[in-house]
Each structure stands twice: as C-alpha cells, then as structure tokens.
Amino acid sequence: MASMGDHLRIIIDTDPGVDDSMTIFMAIKSPQLEILGLTTIFGNVTTETATLNALRLCEFANRSDIPVAEGCHEPLMGGKPRARIHAHGKDGLGNITLNPETSNHVPLVPKSKKIDKTASQLMVEMVSKHPGEVSILALGPLTNLALAMKWDSSFARKVKQVVVLGGSFFALGNVNPAAESNIIGDPEAADIVFTSGANIVIVGINISMQVKLTDDELDELRQSKGRYARVIANMCKFVQERTEKSYKFKGIFLHDPTSFVALVRPELFTYTKGVVRVETQGKCRGLTLMDPGTKEILICRWDSESPWTVEVEEGIGKPVVSVASTVEANEVRDYVINLLAKP
C-alpha cells in the first residue's frame, strides 16, 4: 500500500458522476500521482456520456494531455447497462452543463477526443509497460478490469494494486438490501476481479457512507478560492437534494473520494483479509460475500437419496483480498476538503 510521499502511477476507471468528478480533480491536484489515463464505464451514466464527461473534466483542469479511453458499453454477459441519471443528473455532473451559470466553464463540447485504444487495451498496455508500478482506482462496474484480466493472464500479477469502490459488507446495499450499485452493474465481472489473485483493496459503501460533507461544508467549498471546489459544490446541489430526500441527511456521502484516500492514505483505514465472492444469480444478485477464514464454512444440500450432502463452500481456497473495515472518517473528510479547496 502507498504512503503519502510515494510516487504513484495510476489509471482511474470511472463513470463520472459527481463524486467521480471530485475524485478526478483530487487526483489531478495530487503531485505524487502520475495519471496514465482515465478509462470509462457505464454506471452513473452511459459509457458514451462517461467518456464525454472525462474529456470535459480534463479540459476544465487544463489536463487534456491525460488519455481518455472508452470502455465497455454493456456488462460481460450482455444486456442493458444500468445508468443512474436519477442520482447524478442527466449529464452525470449534477446538470451543471445544462446551466451556464453553474458550469464554471466546464465545456459542453470538449475539444479533445478519446484515444483509439479501448479501456482494457490501455490498462493492459500500461501495466505491461510498468509492471508492478501501476495502480488502478476502480470507481464503477468492473467490466473493463475483468476484460483486461481475460485478455492478459499475467495482468493480475503485474498490476501493483487495484482499489475498488464497491460492495457493502455486513450492511445493506444502496440499490436493494442485497446489492451496491457498482457490483450489481456487472456481478460476473466483479467476481472475476475479486478472485483473480491481484492485490485488491475494496472500500464498501458501509465505509464510504461514514464520510460525509454537510451542506455548510459544501457552502464553504463554494466560497473558497479553490477553482475545483467551486465547480464541485455546484455539481453537488443535485446530489444534496436527493440525499436529503432518500437519507434525511443534509449533505452528501463521499463514496468515490473515500476510495481515493484509501489509495493515497491507507493508514486512515483498517482492513480485514478474506475471500470475497459475488452472487451472480437470484434475488441476491450483486451481493458481496466475504469469508475471513475464521471458520470452515459448510453448505448442507438436500438430496433424495442421501438426505444431507455436506460440501465445502466454493469460496474456500480462493485468493484473499483486503476489505476496509474501519475508517478515520473526519480525517478523510478533512483531506478531501483541503485538497479541493487549494487555489
């Protein structure tokens, strides 16, 4: 895991998204990071809109040199992808591009274009070019990552670290009681990634929902000297209204920014190691199941000839990952505020 002073090469796999936008700006403002690319995926918006938003954000930040590679348009098993425009607005950016007064000059039509490579191709290329040096911050469904692992069997060994915002461990999901939105977006892809043997850290929404910005703190960002802070605060107006309606909380949850802090300030978290599997069928599709290895898990199956057939759970023996179990929420919040508010 990284420490504050480390030089990090990263790729951000993203579906911008208001909190994705916060995270991208935080990464751009972090001098220890070398951003090798933004790869896009469906989730908060369609993949096409995610690509457009990534280009918009890079141009606003005067970082059109960062390659933007478009990813998959549908889950691994096909079907219509989920797009959560109800959560982030029609444009994914809190509808700020629809209103010039709130856009703070985020371009409606960016001048830069996506690169010719796909998201998975860029991942494979960069990880092969810099083996053991590239970390991937995954902020949406894991389709692009799963494809990279399928195309290059050595990818999981060569990537330095994969930090995932996804799942909900020992808590309810945010799509239904079983599932969190990024994982249910492509459960098959998530299961491939979590059992790949890569160095994986997962930050579930049970952790990220502990890290919040209040309405007053967002107003402070809006009035700060930080160029990024002002545009983010305007984006958040849409999310604030939905959060108050859904959760009776006046503010926002810092989902994606919390996973970013887990990448650059891992000492603010504690982790539990174990096998994580994802349910891919039935009413609990998208559920993240963790076995910390503290006891042998057995499944009893009914059989007409042998009334009880006992089998060892499938997860036993799979590669372990690190799942965030606690967070210094106030310190993470302060880190986010200070980074965005810098002029």
C-alpha positions as a Markdown table, in Angstrom:
| # | Residue | x | y | z |
|---|---|---|---|---|
| 1 | Met | 0.0 | 0.0 | 0.0 |
| 2 | Ala | 1.0 | 3.5 | -0.7 |
| 3 | Ser | 2.3 | 6.2 | 1.7 |
| 4 | Met | 1.9 | 9.9 | 1.3 |
| 5 | Gly | 5.3 | 10.5 | -0.2 |
| 6 | Asp | 5.2 | 7.7 | -2.8 |
| 7 | His | 5.2 | 8.4 | -6.5 |
| 8 | Leu | 2.3 | 6.5 | -7.9 |
| 9 | Arg | 1.3 | 5.7 | -11.4 |
| 10 | Ile | -2.4 | 5.3 | -11.6 |
| 11 | Ile | -5.3 | 4.7 | -14.0 |
| 12 | Ile | -8.8 | 5.8 | -12.9 |
| 13 | Asp | -11.6 | 3.6 | -14.2 |
| 14 | Thr | -14.6 | 5.9 | -13.9 |
| 15 | Asp | -18.2 | 6.6 | -14.7 |
| 16 | Pro | -18.4 | 10.4 | -14.0 |
| 17 | Gly | -20.6 | 11.0 | -11.9 |
| 18 | Val | -20.4 | 13.8 | -9.3 |
| 19 | Asp | -18.2 | 12.0 | -6.8 |
| 20 | Asp | -16.1 | 10.6 | -9.6 |
| 21 | Ser | -15.5 | 14.2 | -10.7 |
| 22 | Met | -14.4 | 15.1 | -7.2 |
| 23 | Thr | -12.0 | 12.2 | -7.2 |
| 24 | Ile | -10.5 | 13.0 | -10.6 |
| 25 | Phe | -9.9 | 16.6 | -9.5 |
| 26 | Met | -8.3 | 15.3 | -6.3 |
| 27 | Ala | -6.0 | 13.1 | -8.3 |
| 28 | Ile | -5.0 | 15.9 | -10.6 |
| 29 | Lys | -4.2 | 18.1 | -7.6 |
| 30 | Ser | -2.0 | 15.4 | -6.0 |
| 31 | Pro | 1.6 | 16.0 | -7.0 |
| 32 | Gln | 2.7 | 12.4 | -6.1 |
| 33 | Leu | 0.4 | 10.9 | -8.8 |
| 34 | Glu | 1.2 | 10.3 | -12.4 |
| 35 | Ile | -2.2 | 9.8 | -14.1 |
| 36 | Leu | -1.6 | 7.4 | -17.0 |
| 37 | Gly | -5.2 | 7.6 | -18.2 |
| 38 | Leu | -8.9 | 7.7 | -17.5 |
| 39 | Thr | -10.9 | 4.7 | -18.6 |
| 40 | Thr | -14.6 | 4.9 | -18.8 |
| 41 | Ile | -17.5 | 2.6 | -18.0 |
| 42 | Phe | -21.3 | 2.7 | -17.6 |
| 43 | Gly | -22.8 | 3.2 | -14.2 |
| 44 | Asn | -23.8 | 6.7 | -13.2 |
| 45 | Val | -24.3 | 7.4 | -16.9 |
| 46 | Thr | -23.9 | 5.5 | -20.2 |
| 47 | Thr | -20.3 | 4.8 | -21.3 |
| 48 | Glu | -20.6 | 7.4 | -24.0 |
| 49 | Thr | -21.6 | 10.1 | -21.5 |
| 50 | Ala | -18.8 | 8.9 | -19.1 |
| 51 | Thr | -16.3 | 9.4 | -21.9 |
| 52 | Leu | -17.7 | 12.9 | -22.7 |
| 53 | Asn | -17.6 | 13.8 | -19.0 |
| 54 | Ala | -14.0 | 12.6 | -18.6 |
| 55 | Leu | -12.9 | 14.8 | -21.5 |
| 56 | Arg | -14.9 | 17.7 | -20.1 |
| 57 | Leu | -13.2 | 17.4 | -16.7 |
| 58 | Cys | -9.7 | 17.0 | -18.2 |
| 59 | Glu | -10.2 | 20.1 | -20.3 |
| 60 | Phe | -11.6 | 22.1 | -17.4 |
| 61 | Ala | -8.5 | 21.2 | -15.4 |
| 62 | Asn | -6.1 | 22.0 | -18.3 |
| 63 | Arg | -5.1 | 18.4 | -18.4 |
| 64 | Ser | -6.2 | 17.3 | -21.9 |
| 65 | Asp | -2.9 | 15.5 | -22.1 |
| 66 | Ile | -4.4 | 12.7 | -19.9 |
| 67 | Pro | -5.5 | 9.9 | -22.3 |
| 68 | Val | -9.2 | 9.1 | -22.1 |
| 69 | Ala | -10.0 | 5.5 | -23.3 |
| 70 | Glu | -13.6 | 4.4 | -23.7 |
| 71 | Gly | -14.6 | 1.2 | -22.1 |
| 72 | Cys | -17.4 | -1.4 | -22.4 |
| 73 | His | -20.9 | -0.4 | -23.3 |
| 74 | Glu | -22.6 | -3.3 | -21.6 |
| 75 | Pro | -21.8 | -5.9 | -18.9 |
| 76 | Leu | -19.8 | -9.1 | -19.6 |
| 77 | Met | -22.9 | -11.2 | -20.1 |
| 78 | Gly | -24.6 | -8.6 | -22.2 |
| 79 | Gly | -27.9 | -6.8 | -21.5 |
| 80 | Lys | -28.8 | -3.2 | -21.0 |
| 81 | Pro | -26.4 | -1.5 | -18.6 |
| 82 | Arg | -27.6 | 0.4 | -15.6 |
| 83 | Ala | -27.3 | 4.3 | -15.8 |
| 84 | Arg | -28.1 | 6.1 | -12.6 |
| 85 | Ile | -29.1 | 9.5 | -14.1 |
| 86 | His | -31.6 | 9.9 | -11.2 |
| 87 | Ala | -28.6 | 10.0 | -8.8 |
| 88 | His | -26.3 | 12.4 | -10.7 |
| 89 | Gly | -28.4 | 14.2 | -13.3 |
| 90 | Lys | -29.0 | 13.9 | -17.0 |
| 91 | Asp | -25.4 | 14.9 | -17.7 |
| 92 | Gly | -23.9 | 13.0 | -14.8 |
| 93 | Leu | -22.4 | 16.2 | -13.5 |
| 94 | Gly | -25.4 | 17.4 | -11.4 |
| 95 | Asn | -26.9 | 19.0 | -14.6 |
| 96 | Ile | -24.4 | 21.9 | -14.5 |
| 97 | Thr | -23.6 | 21.7 | -18.2 |
| 98 | Leu | -27.3 | 22.4 | -18.8 |
| 99 | Asn | -27.0 | 25.8 | -17.0 |
| 100 | Pro | -24.1 | 28.2 | -17.9 |
| 101 | Glu | -24.5 | 30.0 | -14.6 |
| 102 | Thr | -23.4 | 26.9 | -12.6 |
| 103 | Ser | -20.9 | 25.3 | -15.1 |
| 104 | Asn | -17.9 | 27.4 | -14.0 |
| 105 | His | -16.7 | 27.0 | -17.6 |
| 106 | Val | -16.9 | 23.2 | -17.7 |
| 107 | Pro | -17.1 | 22.8 | -21.5 |
| 108 | Leu | -20.3 | 21.5 | -23.1 |
| 109 | Val | -18.4 | 20.2 | -26.1 |
| 110 | Pro | -14.7 | 19.4 | -25.3 |
| 111 | Lys | -12.0 | 20.0 | -27.9 |
| 112 | Ser | -10.1 | 16.9 | -27.1 |
| 113 | Lys | -11.1 | 13.4 | -28.2 |
| 114 | Lys | -10.9 | 9.9 | -26.8 |
| 115 | Ile | -7.9 | 7.8 | -27.9 |
| 116 | Asp | -8.2 | 4.9 | -30.3 |
| 117 | Lys | -7.4 | 2.2 | -27.7 |
| 118 | Thr | -10.2 | 0.7 | -25.6 |
| 119 | Ala | -10.2 | 1.0 | -21.8 |
| 120 | Ser | -9.0 | -2.6 | -21.4 |
| 121 | Gln | -6.3 | -2.2 | -24.0 |
| 122 | Leu | -4.9 | 0.9 | -22.3 |
| 123 | Met | -4.9 | -1.0 | -18.9 |
| 124 | Val | -3.1 | -4.0 | -20.4 |
| 125 | Glu | -0.6 | -1.7 | -22.2 |
| 126 | Met | 0.3 | 0.4 | -19.2 |
| 127 | Val | 0.5 | -2.5 | -16.7 |
| 128 | Ser | 2.8 | -4.3 | -19.2 |
| 129 | Lys | 4.9 | -1.3 | -19.7 |
| 130 | His | 5.3 | -0.6 | -16.0 |
| 131 | Pro | 5.0 | -4.0 | -14.3 |
| 132 | Gly | 4.5 | -3.7 | -10.5 |
| 133 | Glu | 4.1 | 0.1 | -10.7 |
| 134 | Val | 0.6 | 0.8 | -11.9 |
| 135 | Ser | -2.4 | 1.1 | -9.5 |
| 136 | Ile | -5.9 | 1.1 | -10.8 |
| 137 | Leu | -8.7 | 3.0 | -8.9 |
| 138 | Ala | -12.0 | 1.5 | -10.0 |
| 139 | Leu | -15.0 | 3.7 | -9.3 |
| 140 | Gly | -17.7 | 1.9 | -11.4 |
| 141 | Pro | -18.6 | -1.6 | -12.5 |
| 142 | Leu | -15.6 | -3.8 | -13.1 |
| 143 | Thr | -16.2 | -4.9 | -16.7 |
| 144 | Asn | -13.1 | -3.2 | -18.1 |
| 145 | Leu | -10.8 | -4.7 | -15.5 |
| 146 | Ala | -12.3 | -8.2 | -15.9 |
| 147 | Leu | -11.7 | -8.0 | -19.7 |
| 148 | Ala | -8.1 | -6.9 | -19.1 |
| 149 | Met | -7.6 | -9.9 | -16.9 |
| 150 | Lys | -9.2 | -12.2 | -19.5 |
| 151 | Trp | -7.0 | -10.8 | -22.3 |
| 152 | Asp | -3.7 | -10.9 | -20.4 |
| 153 | Ser | -3.4 | -13.8 | -18.0 |
| 154 | Ser | -0.4 | -12.1 | -16.3 |
| 155 | Phe | -2.3 | -8.8 | -15.7 |
| 156 | Ala | -3.3 | -9.7 | -12.1 |
| 157 | Arg | 0.4 | -10.4 | -11.2 |
| 158 | Lys | 1.7 | -7.3 | -12.9 |
| 159 | Val | -0.7 | -4.7 | -11.6 |
| 160 | Lys | 0.6 | -3.0 | -8.4 |
| 161 | Gln | -2.8 | -2.6 | -6.7 |
| 162 | Val | -6.5 | -2.4 | -7.5 |
| 163 | Val | -8.6 | -0.2 | -5.2 |
| 164 | Val | -12.3 | -0.8 | -5.7 |
| 165 | Leu | -15.2 | 1.3 | -4.6 |
| 166 | Gly | -17.9 | -1.3 | -4.4 |
| 167 | Gly | -20.0 | -3.7 | -2.4 |
| 168 | Ser | -21.5 | -3.4 | 1.1 |
| 169 | Phe | -20.1 | -5.6 | 3.8 |
| 170 | Phe | -22.2 | -6.5 | 6.8 |
| 171 | Ala | -24.6 | -3.7 | 5.8 |
| 172 | Leu | -27.4 | -3.1 | 3.3 |
| 173 | Gly | -26.8 | -2.2 | -0.3 |
| 174 | Asn | -27.9 | 1.1 | -2.0 |
| 175 | Val | -29.8 | -0.5 | -4.9 |
| 176 | Asn | -31.6 | -3.1 | -2.9 |
| 177 | Pro | -31.0 | -4.7 | 0.5 |
| 178 | Ala | -28.5 | -7.2 | -1.1 |
| 179 | Ala | -26.5 | -5.1 | -3.6 |
| 180 | Glu | -24.5 | -2.0 | -4.1 |
| 181 | Ser | -24.7 | -0.2 | -7.5 |
| 182 | Asn | -21.2 | -0.8 | -8.8 |
| 183 | Ile | -21.2 | -4.5 | -8.1 |
| 184 | Ile | -24.8 | -5.1 | -9.4 |
| 185 | Gly | -23.8 | -3.2 | -12.5 |
| 186 | Asp | -21.7 | -6.3 | -13.5 |
| 187 | Pro | -21.6 | -9.1 | -10.9 |
| 188 | Glu | -19.8 | -11.6 | -13.1 |
| 189 | Ala | -17.0 | -9.1 | -13.8 |
| 190 | Ala | -16.7 | -8.3 | -10.1 |
| 191 | Asp | -16.4 | -12.0 | -9.2 |
| 192 | Ile | -13.6 | -12.4 | -11.8 |
| 193 | Val | -11.7 | -9.5 | -10.4 |
| 194 | Phe | -12.1 | -10.4 | -6.7 |
| 195 | Thr | -10.8 | -13.9 | -7.3 |
| 196 | Ser | -8.0 | -13.0 | -9.8 |
| 197 | Gly | -5.2 | -13.0 | -7.2 |
| 198 | Ala | -4.4 | -9.4 | -7.8 |
| 199 | Asn | -3.5 | -7.1 | -4.9 |
| 200 | Ile | -7.0 | -5.8 | -4.3 |
| 201 | Val | -8.4 | -3.4 | -1.7 |
| 202 | Ile | -12.2 | -3.0 | -1.5 |
| 203 | Val | -13.9 | 0.0 | 0.1 |
| 204 | Gly | -17.6 | -0.8 | 0.5 |
| 205 | Ile | -20.3 | 1.8 | 0.9 |
| 206 | Asn | -20.6 | 0.7 | 4.6 |
| 207 | Ile | -17.3 | 2.5 | 4.9 |
| 208 | Ser | -17.8 | 5.4 | 2.4 |
| 209 | Met | -21.2 | 6.3 | 3.9 |
| 210 | Gln | -19.4 | 7.2 | 7.2 |
| 211 | Val | -17.5 | 10.0 | 5.3 |
| 212 | Lys | -19.8 | 13.0 | 4.7 |
| 213 | Leu | -19.8 | 16.6 | 3.7 |
| 214 | Thr | -22.6 | 18.7 | 5.3 |
| 215 | Asp | -24.5 | 21.4 | 3.5 |
| 216 | Asp | -22.5 | 24.0 | 5.4 |
| 217 | Glu | -19.2 | 22.4 | 4.4 |
| 218 | Leu | -20.2 | 22.4 | 0.8 |
| 219 | Asp | -21.1 | 26.1 | 1.1 |
| 220 | Glu | -17.6 | 26.7 | 2.4 |
| 221 | Leu | -16.1 | 24.9 | -0.6 |
| 222 | Arg | -18.3 | 27.1 | -2.9 |
| 223 | Gln | -16.9 | 30.2 | -1.3 |
| 224 | Ser | -13.3 | 29.1 | -1.2 |
| 225 | Lys | -10.5 | 30.1 | -3.5 |
| 226 | Gly | -10.3 | 26.6 | -5.0 |
| 227 | Arg | -11.4 | 26.6 | -8.6 |
| 228 | Tyr | -12.2 | 22.9 | -8.4 |
| 229 | Ala | -14.1 | 23.4 | -5.1 |
| 230 | Arg | -16.5 | 25.9 | -6.6 |
| 231 | Val | -17.5 | 23.7 | -9.5 |
| 232 | Ile | -17.8 | 20.6 | -7.4 |
| 233 | Ala | -20.0 | 22.5 | -4.9 |
| 234 | Asn | -22.3 | 23.4 | -7.8 |
| 235 | Met | -22.4 | 19.8 | -9.1 |
| 236 | Cys | -23.4 | 18.7 | -5.6 |
| 237 | Lys | -26.6 | 20.7 | -5.4 |
| 238 | Phe | -28.4 | 18.0 | -7.4 |
| 239 | Val | -27.0 | 15.2 | -5.1 |
| 240 | Gln | -27.8 | 17.2 | -2.0 |
| 241 | Glu | -31.4 | 17.3 | -2.8 |
| 242 | Arg | -31.6 | 13.5 | -3.5 |
| 243 | Thr | -29.6 | 12.7 | -0.3 |
| 244 | Glu | -31.9 | 14.7 | 1.9 |
| 245 | Lys | -34.9 | 13.0 | 0.3 |
| 246 | Ser | -33.6 | 9.5 | 0.5 |
| 247 | Tyr | -31.5 | 9.5 | 3.7 |
| 248 | Lys | -32.8 | 12.6 | 5.6 |
| 249 | Phe | -29.2 | 13.9 | 5.7 |
| 250 | Lys | -28.4 | 17.4 | 4.6 |
| 251 | Gly | -25.2 | 16.9 | 2.7 |
| 252 | Ile | -23.5 | 14.2 | 0.6 |
| 253 | Phe | -21.7 | 10.9 | 1.1 |
| 254 | Leu | -18.1 | 10.8 | -0.2 |
| 255 | His | -18.1 | 7.4 | -1.8 |
| 256 | Asp | -15.5 | 7.7 | -4.6 |
| 257 | Pro | -13.3 | 10.2 | -2.8 |
| 258 | Thr | -13.1 | 7.8 | 0.2 |
| 259 | Ser | -11.7 | 5.1 | -2.1 |
| 260 | Phe | -9.2 | 7.6 | -3.5 |
| 261 | Val | -8.0 | 8.3 | 0.0 |
| 262 | Ala | -7.6 | 4.6 | 0.7 |
| 263 | Leu | -5.2 | 4.6 | -2.2 |
| 264 | Val | -3.0 | 7.5 | -1.1 |
| 265 | Arg | -3.6 | 7.5 | 2.7 |
| 266 | Pro | -4.2 | 3.8 | 3.6 |
| 267 | Glu | -3.1 | 4.4 | 7.2 |
| 268 | Leu | -6.5 | 6.1 | 7.7 |
| 269 | Phe | -8.2 | 2.7 | 7.3 |
| 270 | Thr | -8.1 | -0.8 | 8.9 |
| 271 | Tyr | -8.6 | -3.8 | 6.7 |
| 272 | Thr | -9.8 | -7.4 | 7.0 |
| 273 | Lys | -8.4 | -10.0 | 4.7 |
| 274 | Gly | -10.5 | -12.8 | 3.3 |
| 275 | Val | -12.1 | -14.3 | 0.2 |
| 276 | Val | -14.8 | -12.2 | -1.5 |
| 277 | Arg | -17.3 | -13.8 | -3.9 |
| 278 | Val | -20.2 | -12.1 | -5.7 |
| 279 | Glu | -23.6 | -13.7 | -6.0 |
| 280 | Thr | -24.5 | -13.7 | -9.8 |
| 281 | Gln | -28.0 | -15.2 | -9.6 |
| 282 | Gly | -31.3 | -14.9 | -8.0 |
| 283 | Lys | -32.8 | -12.3 | -5.6 |
| 284 | Cys | -29.4 | -11.6 | -4.1 |
| 285 | Arg | -27.6 | -11.0 | -7.4 |
| 286 | Gly | -24.8 | -8.5 | -6.7 |
| 287 | Leu | -24.3 | -9.4 | -3.0 |
| 288 | Thr | -20.7 | -9.4 | -1.9 |
| 289 | Leu | -19.9 | -12.3 | 0.4 |
| 290 | Met | -16.8 | -12.3 | 2.5 |
| 291 | Asp | -15.1 | -15.3 | 4.2 |
| 292 | Pro | -12.4 | -14.1 | 6.6 |
| 293 | Gly | -11.3 | -17.7 | 7.1 |
| 294 | Thr | -12.0 | -17.8 | 10.8 |
| 295 | Lys | -14.1 | -21.0 | 10.5 |
| 296 | Glu | -14.8 | -23.7 | 7.9 |
| 297 | Ile | -17.9 | -22.9 | 6.0 |
| 298 | Leu | -20.1 | -25.9 | 5.1 |
| 299 | Ile | -23.2 | -26.0 | 2.9 |
| 300 | Cys | -25.9 | -28.6 | 3.5 |
| 301 | Arg | -27.7 | -29.6 | 0.4 |
| 302 | Trp | -30.9 | -31.7 | 0.3 |
| 303 | Asp | -30.7 | -34.9 | -1.8 |
| 304 | Ser | -33.5 | -37.5 | -2.0 |
| 305 | Glu | -31.0 | -40.4 | -1.9 |
| 306 | Ser | -28.7 | -39.0 | 0.7 |
| 307 | Pro | -30.8 | -36.6 | 2.8 |
| 308 | Trp | -27.9 | -34.3 | 3.7 |
| 309 | Thr | -24.9 | -33.8 | 1.4 |
| 310 | Val | -22.2 | -31.6 | 3.1 |
| 311 | Glu | -19.9 | -29.6 | 0.8 |
| 312 | Val | -17.1 | -27.1 | 1.5 |
| 313 | Glu | -18.1 | -23.6 | 0.4 |
| 314 | Glu | -16.8 | -22.6 | -3.0 |
| 315 | Gly | -15.0 | -19.5 | -1.7 |
| 316 | Ile | -12.6 | -21.5 | 0.4 |
| 317 | Gly | -9.1 | -21.6 | -1.2 |
| 318 | Lys | -9.6 | -18.6 | -3.4 |
| 319 | Pro | -7.2 | -15.7 | -3.3 |
| 320 | Val | -7.7 | -13.3 | -0.5 |
| 321 | Val | -8.3 | -9.5 | -0.8 |
| 322 | Ser | -8.3 | -6.7 | 1.7 |
| 323 | Val | -11.7 | -5.2 | 2.7 |
| 324 | Ala | -11.8 | -1.9 | 4.5 |
| 325 | Ser | -13.3 | -2.5 | 8.0 |
| 326 | Thr | -12.9 | 0.9 | 9.7 |
| 327 | Val | -12.1 | 4.5 | 8.6 |
| 328 | Glu | -11.0 | 7.7 | 10.3 |
| 329 | Ala | -13.9 | 9.5 | 8.8 |
| 330 | Asn | -13.1 | 13.0 | 10.0 |
| 331 | Glu | -9.5 | 12.8 | 8.7 |
| 332 | Val | -10.7 | 11.6 | 5.4 |
| 333 | Arg | -13.2 | 14.3 | 5.1 |
| 334 | Asp | -10.7 | 17.0 | 6.0 |
| 335 | Tyr | -8.2 | 15.6 | 3.5 |
| 336 | Val | -10.9 | 15.9 | 0.7 |
| 337 | Ile | -11.8 | 19.4 | 1.7 |
| 338 | Asn | -8.2 | 20.7 | 1.9 |
| 339 | Leu | -7.2 | 19.1 | -1.4 |
| 340 | Leu | -10.2 | 20.6 | -3.3 |
| 341 | Ala | -10.1 | 24.0 | -1.6 |
| 342 | Lys | -6.5 | 24.7 | -2.6 |
| 343 | Pro | -6.2 | 27.6 | -5.1 |
